[in-house]
Amino acid sequence: MKLKLKIELFEQHDEVNFYTLRFEKDETEVDKFLNKFPEGCEYDEDIDILIKWIDQIGGKGALERYFRPEGKYTDYVYAIPIETCNLRLYVIRLSENVVILGNGGIKTTKTYNEDNELNTHVELLQEISGYIRNRLINKKIVIHNKTLSGNLSFYLSQK
């Protein structure tokens, strides 16, 4: 069975448009992440740090120094924040003006691949990043300034 996934606009900032992923008939990946940590939970300070970083990146641009490298160098997968925080939000950084927010969780291990949940989120973004790279090369997806356009739907094999 194949699962349909699409990239959709999440937030527009002065320098960066943030996109996110949505599986058909489901909430977005970044909303799933945020809903794990409702207001008043023990991770309020960590969520505030993440929101501060998203706002900073949105205002200054998605410069590589604002992201923690994850995965392989060629897959565009990163994490925020770069400062000490108990949470990791995984993203695909396509340019200094386009970032796709994924999902994440509580960082309890030295590396993401030691944690099944975090590893699952990174592997999904790595797979999507590969599809995006191919579509960028073939001009089926285009980045113009802060806008991502073209064929933004994907079908993934259910694992």
C-alpha positions as CSV (number, residue, x, y, z in Angstrom):
1,M,0.0,0.0,0.0
2,K,1.2,3.5,-0.8
3,L,0.8,6.5,1.4
4,K,0.3,9.9,-0.1
5,L,2.3,12.8,1.4
6,K,2.4,16.4,0.3
7,I,4.5,19.4,1.1
8,E,2.5,22.4,2.2
9,L,3.2,26.0,3.4
10,F,3.3,26.2,7.2
11,E,4.5,29.8,8.0
12,Q,5.8,32.8,6.1
13,H,8.5,34.9,7.6
14,D,10.5,37.9,6.2
15,E,13.4,35.8,4.9
16,V,12.1,32.2,5.0
17,N,9.0,30.3,4.1
18,F,8.6,27.2,6.3
19,Y,6.9,24.2,4.8
20,T,5.8,21.0,6.4
21,L,4.7,17.5,5.4
22,R,1.2,16.1,5.6
23,F,0.2,12.5,5.1
24,E,-3.2,12.3,3.5
25,K,-6.1,12.7,6.0
26,D,-3.6,13.4,8.8
27,E,-2.3,16.4,10.7
28,T,1.0,17.9,9.6
29,E,4.3,16.5,10.8
30,V,5.2,19.7,12.7
31,D,1.8,19.8,14.3
32,K,2.3,16.2,15.5
33,F,5.5,17.3,17.0
34,L,4.0,20.3,18.8
35,N,1.0,18.4,20.0
36,K,3.3,16.0,21.9
37,F,4.3,18.9,24.1
38,P,1.2,20.8,25.1
39,E,1.5,24.1,27.0
40,G,2.2,23.5,30.6
41,C,4.2,20.3,30.1
42,E,7.7,19.9,31.4
43,Y,9.1,20.9,28.0
44,D,7.7,24.4,27.8
45,E,11.2,26.0,28.0
46,D,12.4,23.7,25.2
47,I,9.5,24.5,23.0
48,D,10.1,28.2,23.6
49,I,13.8,27.7,22.5
50,L,12.6,26.0,19.3
51,I,10.1,28.7,18.5
52,K,12.8,31.4,19.2
53,W,15.0,29.6,16.6
54,I,12.3,29.3,14.0
55,D,11.6,33.0,14.4
56,Q,15.3,33.9,14.2
57,I,15.8,31.7,11.1
58,G,12.6,33.2,9.6
59,G,13.9,36.8,10.2
60,K,17.6,36.3,9.2
61,G,17.5,33.5,6.7
62,A,18.1,29.7,6.9
63,L,21.9,30.0,7.2
64,E,23.6,26.7,7.7
65,R,25.1,27.8,11.0
66,Y,21.6,27.9,12.6
67,F,21.2,24.1,12.0
68,R,22.6,21.0,13.5
69,P,23.7,18.6,10.8
70,E,22.0,15.2,10.9
71,G,21.9,12.3,8.5
72,K,24.3,12.5,5.6
73,Y,25.8,15.7,4.2
74,T,24.0,15.3,0.9
75,D,20.5,14.8,2.2
76,Y,19.7,18.3,3.5
77,V,18.5,16.9,6.8
78,Y,19.2,19.0,9.9
79,A,17.9,19.6,13.4
80,I,17.1,22.6,15.4
81,P,18.0,24.1,17.8
82,I,21.8,24.2,17.9
83,E,21.8,25.2,21.5
84,T,21.3,22.9,24.5
85,C,17.8,21.7,24.5
86,N,16.0,18.4,25.4
87,L,14.1,18.4,22.1
88,R,15.0,18.0,18.4
89,L,12.9,19.1,15.5
90,Y,14.2,17.7,12.2
91,V,14.0,19.7,9.0
92,I,15.0,19.7,5.4
93,R,16.9,22.9,4.6
94,L,16.6,23.4,0.9
95,S,18.0,26.9,0.7
96,E,18.6,30.0,2.7
97,N,14.9,30.8,2.1
98,V,13.1,27.5,2.2
99,V,12.9,25.0,5.1
100,I,10.6,22.0,5.5
101,L,9.7,21.3,9.1
102,G,9.3,17.6,10.0
103,N,8.7,15.9,13.3
104,G,11.0,15.1,16.2
105,G,11.0,14.3,19.8
106,I,12.9,14.1,23.1
107,K,16.7,13.7,22.7
108,T,17.8,11.1,25.2
109,T,20.6,9.4,23.3
110,K,23.9,10.5,21.9
111,T,22.8,10.1,18.3
112,Y,19.4,10.1,16.7
113,N,19.8,6.6,15.2
114,E,20.0,5.1,18.7
115,D,16.4,6.2,19.4
116,N,13.8,4.4,17.3
117,E,11.4,7.4,17.2
118,L,14.0,10.0,16.2
119,N,15.5,7.6,13.7
120,T,12.1,7.1,12.1
121,H,11.6,10.9,11.7
122,V,15.1,11.4,10.2
123,E,14.7,8.5,7.8
124,L,11.4,9.9,6.5
125,L,13.1,13.3,5.8
126,Q,16.0,11.6,4.1
127,E,13.7,9.7,1.8
128,I,11.6,12.8,1.0
129,S,14.8,14.8,0.5
130,G,15.9,12.3,-2.1
131,Y,12.7,12.7,-4.0
132,I,12.9,16.5,-3.8
133,R,16.5,16.5,-5.0
134,N,15.5,14.5,-8.1
135,R,12.5,16.7,-8.8
136,L,14.7,19.8,-8.4
137,I,17.2,18.4,-10.9
138,N,14.4,17.5,-13.3
139,K,12.7,20.9,-12.7
140,K,9.5,19.3,-11.5
141,I,10.0,21.3,-8.3
142,V,11.3,24.8,-8.4
143,I,12.5,27.2,-5.7
144,H,11.9,30.8,-6.5
145,N,13.0,33.1,-3.7
146,K,11.0,31.8,-0.7
147,T,8.5,29.8,-2.7
148,L,8.5,26.1,-3.4
149,S,6.3,25.1,-6.3
150,G,5.7,22.2,-8.7
151,N,4.9,18.6,-7.9
152,L,4.8,18.6,-4.1
153,S,3.0,15.3,-3.6
154,F,4.8,12.0,-3.1
155,Y,3.7,8.3,-2.7
156,L,5.7,6.3,-0.2
157,S,5.6,2.6,0.3
158,Q,4.2,1.7,3.7
159,K,6.8,0.0,5.9
